[in-house]
């Protein structure tokens, strides 16, 4: 997982220097937006259970990565 996060950081930099904290803040804001405005049924399918509590940014990234790996041909 550390390798994936390192690759994400590299992609996010896009030639600009950013601190690790800015990536963490961006992931937190993305999670907040997904949690507040996202499709709750899709989140339940992604996490595999209903009546879920708000995940951490790390949990969300891990689940999305798992989902992407499972869909790879």
N, C-alpha and C positions, 0 to 999 in steps of 0.2 A: 504494500500500500504506500510506503514511503516513496517508492520509485514513481508511482502514478502521481502522487502529489507533487513530486519534484518536476515531473514533466508538465503538469498543469501550470506550475509556477513559471516554468520557462516559456510556455505558450502565452501566458498572461502578460509577461513582460513585453513581448512584441518589440524588442529593441530598446525599451525604456527601463531604467532602473527603478525597481519598486521594493519596498520593504516587505518582509514576510507578513507584517501586521496588516498591510493594505489588502493582501490576498485573503487573509482571515476575515477582515471586515467585509470584503466583497462577498465571500461565501455566506457570512452571517446575514447580510442584507438579502442575498438571493434566497436563502432558506426562509427568511421572514416573509418575503413576497410569495414564495411557493406555498407556505403554510396559510397565509391570509387569503390568497386569491386563487390558489391552485385547485385542481379537481381532486377532491377528497377521496373519491372512489379509486382514482388512479394511484394516489398515495397509498391507500389501503392495499391495493394489488401489489404495488412495489414492495411494501414492507411485509405483506402477508398476514396482516391482522386488522381487525376493525377496532373502532374506539381507541385509536392510538393517541399517545401523548406526543407532543412536539419533539421531533428528533433533534439531535445536535447537528451542526454542520458536518462534522466528521461522519456521523451515521448516514446522513443523506448522500454524501459523496460515495461512501462505501456501497450503499444500496444501488445507486445509479451505475457504479462501475460493475457490480455483479450483474445487473440487468443487461448492460451492454455486452459483457463477456458471454452471457448465455445466448444472446441473439446473434453472436458472430457465426458466420457460416463455417 
